[in-house]
Amino acid sequence: MDKVTVGIPRAIPYYDGGEFWKSFFQQCGINVLFSPPTTKEMVDRGSFLAPDEMCLSMKIYLGHLDYLEGKCDYLLVPRIDRFDDTNQTCTNFLSFYDLAKHYFKTPILNYNMDNQNDLLDAALEIGSSLSIPGIQILKAYEIALEKEKEKKKIRNQKQLELLKEKQKKVLIVSHAYNVHDAFIGSELLKLLKENNITILYSDYFLSEDTNPLASTLSKKLYWKYSKDSIGSIPLCENVDGIVFLSTFPCGLDSLVHELVIRKINKPYLNLVIDNLSSFTGLETRVESFVDLLEQS
């Protein structure tokens, strides 16, 4: 009998949990199928399915779900509300499950994130629904969690080492699902590297370090991923410039990035990407930003 295959879209929640679930399912003897890096076809398909007011990141998420439709036995789809009272998420994250249920026929493995401890409950619930023994679920959970922690620790250490380099350095303040997405962030990263710029990523620092530091820039901010990203700025005082990257029309980023820009004293570039963005225009803006860094 063939193994069960769980499809995981390479979009929004993938960047904060995708590797955990990959390891978890593999430890349980379940196949995992990730959708490939974002293509223009995925963007167009997601834009067709999504309501007009949804940001590009959400449209891409739908495009990845659409790609997986019919290629797996289950789709892994969370419903994410908050991590605690002071770490809320975008309300669109609550709609993941409802959108997937509405548009796609593939059965859904759903889990709710409404508290920091819900990941264990999610693993137990999903494992049980796949008829995996409880002891195996707990072991798989512990192994997957440890692997994820170790990966984050190594990534954070590399960031701290990059901060010591004398080469021109830029911090990219962005949600992981934007800067590391093949459609949204890849061209920016390529242009910066072609100009010999060392890149630091806000999401590569440890959340437990950056999240509390966000209060130095905004004491009342309560969105977790916004706090995680802007909290990296105080850690990177010796970078030469900052790039703020978001997608249109993200309400959270449009507010938070504008707020932070008014409080920093470094060269910055504020980029907002949509599905109609011209990468020729992006090249011109990045080159101008690099020129500014060279003069500072």
C-alpha positions as CSV (number, residue, x, y, z in Angstrom):
1,M,0.0,0.0,0.0
2,D,1.4,3.4,-1.0
3,K,2.3,5.9,1.7
4,V,0.1,8.8,2.4
5,T,1.4,12.1,0.9
6,V,0.8,15.4,2.6
7,G,1.2,18.6,0.5
8,I,2.7,21.7,2.1
9,P,2.5,25.0,0.1
10,R,5.8,26.8,-0.1
11,A,4.2,30.1,1.0
12,I,3.3,32.1,4.2
13,P,3.2,29.4,7.0
14,Y,5.9,27.3,5.3
15,Y,8.5,29.9,6.4
16,D,7.7,29.5,10.1
17,G,7.1,25.8,10.5
18,G,7.5,24.1,7.1
19,E,10.7,22.3,8.0
20,F,9.2,21.3,11.4
21,W,6.3,19.6,9.7
22,K,8.5,18.0,7.0
23,S,10.7,16.4,9.7
24,F,7.6,15.4,11.8
25,F,5.9,13.7,8.9
26,Q,9.0,11.9,7.8
27,Q,9.6,10.6,11.3
28,C,6.0,9.3,11.2
29,G,6.5,7.5,7.8
30,I,4.5,10.0,5.9
31,N,5.5,11.4,2.5
32,V,5.8,15.2,2.2
33,L,5.3,17.1,-1.1
34,F,6.3,20.8,-1.1
35,S,5.1,23.0,-3.9
36,P,8.1,24.4,-5.9
37,P,9.4,28.0,-5.6
38,T,6.8,30.5,-6.7
39,T,6.3,31.0,-10.5
40,K,4.5,33.7,-12.4
41,E,1.8,31.1,-13.2
42,M,1.2,30.5,-9.5
43,V,0.9,34.3,-8.9
44,D,-1.6,34.6,-11.7
45,R,-3.6,31.7,-10.5
46,G,-3.7,32.9,-6.9
47,S,-4.6,36.4,-8.1
48,F,-7.5,34.9,-10.0
49,L,-8.8,33.0,-7.0
50,A,-8.2,35.6,-4.3
51,P,-10.5,38.5,-3.4
52,D,-9.1,41.8,-4.8
53,E,-8.2,43.3,-1.4
54,M,-5.9,40.4,-0.4
55,C,-2.1,41.1,-0.4
56,L,0.2,39.5,-2.9
57,S,1.5,37.2,-0.3
58,M,-1.9,35.7,0.3
59,K,-2.5,35.4,-3.5
60,I,0.7,33.5,-3.7
61,Y,-0.4,31.2,-0.9
62,L,-3.5,30.3,-2.9
63,G,-1.4,29.8,-6.0
64,H,0.7,27.2,-4.1
65,L,-2.4,25.4,-2.8
66,D,-3.8,25.3,-6.4
67,Y,-0.5,23.8,-7.6
68,L,-0.8,21.0,-5.0
69,E,-4.4,20.2,-5.8
70,G,-4.7,16.6,-7.0
71,K,-1.0,15.9,-6.4
72,C,-1.3,14.7,-2.7
73,D,-3.7,13.0,-0.3
74,Y,-3.9,15.9,2.1
75,L,-3.2,19.6,2.2
76,L,-1.6,20.9,5.4
77,V,-3.4,24.1,6.2
78,P,-3.2,26.0,9.5
79,R,-5.5,28.6,11.1
80,I,-3.2,31.1,12.8
81,D,-4.6,33.6,15.3
82,R,-2.0,34.5,17.9
83,F,0.9,33.2,19.9
84,D,-0.2,35.1,23.0
85,D,-2.1,38.3,23.9
86,T,0.8,40.5,22.9
87,N,1.8,38.6,19.7
88,Q,-1.1,38.6,17.3
89,T,-1.0,37.8,13.6
90,C,-2.6,39.2,10.5
91,T,-6.3,38.4,10.5
92,N,-5.9,37.0,7.0
93,F,-4.1,34.1,8.6
94,L,-7.3,33.0,10.2
95,S,-8.8,32.5,6.7
96,F,-6.3,30.0,5.4
97,Y,-8.5,27.0,6.2
98,D,-11.7,28.6,5.0
99,L,-10.2,29.6,1.7
100,A,-8.7,26.2,1.1
101,K,-11.9,24.5,2.0
102,H,-13.8,26.7,-0.4
103,Y,-11.6,26.4,-3.4
104,F,-10.0,23.0,-3.3
105,K,-11.3,19.4,-3.1
106,T,-8.2,17.7,-1.6
107,P,-8.9,16.8,2.1
108,I,-7.3,19.2,4.6
109,L,-5.2,18.5,7.6
110,N,-5.9,21.5,9.7
111,Y,-4.4,22.8,12.9
112,N,-5.1,25.9,15.0
113,M,-2.4,28.2,16.4
114,D,-4.0,30.3,19.2
115,N,-1.3,29.9,21.8
116,Q,2.4,29.1,21.9
117,N,1.7,25.5,23.1
118,D,-0.7,24.6,20.4
119,L,2.0,23.1,18.2
120,L,2.1,20.0,20.3
121,D,-1.7,19.8,20.3
122,A,-1.6,20.2,16.5
123,A,1.0,17.4,16.1
124,L,-1.1,15.0,18.3
125,E,-4.3,15.8,16.5
126,I,-2.9,15.5,13.0
127,G,-0.9,12.4,13.9
128,S,-4.0,10.7,15.4
129,S,-6.1,11.6,12.3
130,L,-3.5,9.7,10.3
131,S,-3.7,6.7,12.6
132,I,-0.1,7.2,13.9
133,P,0.5,5.7,17.4
134,G,0.7,8.3,20.2
135,I,4.3,7.3,21.3
136,Q,5.5,7.7,17.7
137,I,3.8,11.1,17.4
138,L,5.5,12.4,20.6
139,K,8.9,11.1,19.5
140,A,8.5,12.6,16.0
141,Y,7.4,15.9,17.6
142,E,10.5,16.1,19.9
143,I,12.9,15.3,17.0
144,A,11.3,17.8,14.6
145,L,11.3,20.5,17.3
146,E,14.9,19.9,18.2
147,K,16.0,20.0,14.5
148,E,14.1,23.3,14.0
149,K,15.7,24.9,17.1
150,E,19.2,23.7,16.0
151,K,18.7,25.1,12.5
152,K,17.6,28.5,13.9
153,K,20.5,28.6,16.2
154,I,23.1,28.0,13.5
155,R,21.4,30.5,11.2
156,N,21.4,33.1,14.0
157,Q,25.1,32.5,14.7
158,K,26.0,33.1,11.0
159,Q,24.1,36.4,11.1
160,L,26.1,37.5,14.1
161,E,29.3,36.6,12.3
162,L,28.3,38.6,9.2
163,L,27.8,41.7,11.4
164,K,31.5,41.7,12.0
165,E,32.4,41.9,8.4
166,K,33.9,45.1,7.0
167,Q,32.1,44.8,3.7
168,K,29.0,47.0,3.0
169,K,26.1,45.4,4.9
170,V,22.4,45.8,4.5
171,L,19.6,44.5,6.8
172,I,16.4,43.4,5.0
173,V,13.5,44.0,7.2
174,S,10.7,41.7,5.9
175,H,8.5,38.8,6.7
176,A,10.3,35.5,5.8
177,Y,7.5,34.6,3.4
178,N,8.3,37.7,1.3
179,V,12.1,38.0,1.2
180,H,12.7,34.3,0.7
181,D,9.9,33.9,-1.9
182,A,11.2,33.3,-5.4
183,F,8.8,35.9,-7.0
184,I,8.9,38.6,-4.3
185,G,12.5,38.6,-3.0
186,S,14.8,36.8,-5.4
187,E,15.4,39.7,-7.7
188,L,16.3,42.1,-4.8
189,L,18.7,39.6,-3.4
190,K,20.3,39.0,-6.7
191,L,20.8,42.7,-7.3
192,L,22.3,43.3,-3.9
193,K,24.7,40.4,-4.2
194,E,25.8,41.6,-7.7
195,N,26.8,44.8,-6.0
196,N,28.9,43.0,-3.4
197,I,26.5,43.8,-0.6
198,T,26.5,41.5,2.5
199,I,22.9,40.7,3.3
200,L,21.4,40.2,6.7
201,Y,17.8,39.0,7.2
202,S,15.6,40.1,10.0
203,D,13.9,36.7,10.2
204,Y,17.3,34.9,10.6
205,F,17.8,36.3,14.1
206,L,16.2,34.5,17.0
207,S,12.6,35.7,17.7
208,E,13.3,35.6,21.4
209,D,16.0,38.2,20.9
210,T,14.3,40.5,18.3
211,N,10.7,40.4,19.6
212,P,11.3,42.2,22.9
213,L,13.6,44.7,21.2
214,A,10.7,45.9,19.0
215,S,9.6,48.0,22.0
216,T,12.6,50.4,21.4
217,L,10.9,51.4,18.2
218,S,7.2,51.0,19.1
219,K,6.0,50.3,22.7
220,K,2.4,49.4,21.6
221,L,3.1,47.2,18.6
222,Y,1.4,43.8,19.1
223,W,1.8,41.9,15.8
224,K,4.3,39.1,16.3
225,Y,5.9,39.0,12.9
226,S,6.2,42.8,12.8
227,K,7.8,42.8,16.2
228,D,10.2,40.0,15.2
229,S,11.3,41.9,12.0
230,I,11.7,45.4,13.3
231,G,13.3,44.1,16.5
232,S,16.3,43.1,14.4
233,I,17.2,46.8,13.7
234,P,18.6,47.5,17.2
235,L,20.8,44.3,16.8
236,C,22.2,45.7,13.6
237,E,23.5,49.1,14.5
238,N,26.6,48.8,12.3
239,V,24.8,47.9,9.1
240,D,25.2,50.5,6.3
241,G,21.6,50.6,5.3
242,I,18.2,49.0,5.7
243,V,15.8,47.6,3.0
244,F,12.1,47.4,4.0
245,L,10.3,44.8,1.8
246,S,6.6,44.2,1.8
247,T,3.8,43.3,-0.6
248,F,0.8,45.4,-1.7
249,P,-1.6,46.1,0.0
250,C,-0.4,44.8,3.4
251,G,-1.9,47.1,6.0
252,L,0.4,46.0,8.8
253,D,3.6,46.6,6.9
254,S,2.4,49.9,5.4
255,L,1.9,51.2,9.0
256,V,4.9,49.6,10.7
257,H,7.5,50.3,8.1
258,E,6.4,53.9,7.8
259,L,6.6,54.3,11.6
260,V,10.1,52.8,11.8
261,I,11.5,54.7,8.9
262,R,10.8,57.9,10.8
263,K,12.9,56.7,13.7
264,I,16.0,55.4,12.1
265,N,19.1,57.4,11.0
266,K,20.4,55.2,8.2
267,P,20.0,55.1,4.4
268,Y,16.9,53.0,3.6
269,L,15.0,51.7,0.7
270,N,11.2,51.0,1.1
271,L,10.0,48.5,-1.5
272,V,6.4,47.4,-2.0
273,I,5.9,44.6,-4.5
274,D,2.7,43.6,-6.3
275,N,2.0,41.2,-9.1
276,L,2.4,44.0,-11.6
277,S,5.8,45.2,-10.3
278,S,8.4,46.1,-12.9
279,F,11.8,44.5,-12.1
280,T,13.4,47.0,-14.4
281,G,12.2,49.7,-12.0
282,L,13.4,47.7,-9.1
283,E,16.9,47.5,-10.6
284,T,17.1,51.3,-10.9
285,R,16.0,51.8,-7.3
286,V,18.4,49.3,-5.9
287,E,21.3,50.7,-7.9
288,S,20.5,54.2,-6.5
289,F,20.4,52.8,-3.0
290,V,23.8,51.1,-3.4
291,D,25.2,54.4,-4.7
292,L,23.9,56.1,-1.6
293,L,25.5,53.4,0.6
294,E,28.9,54.0,-1.2
295,Q,28.7,57.8,-0.4
296,S,27.7,57.3,3.3
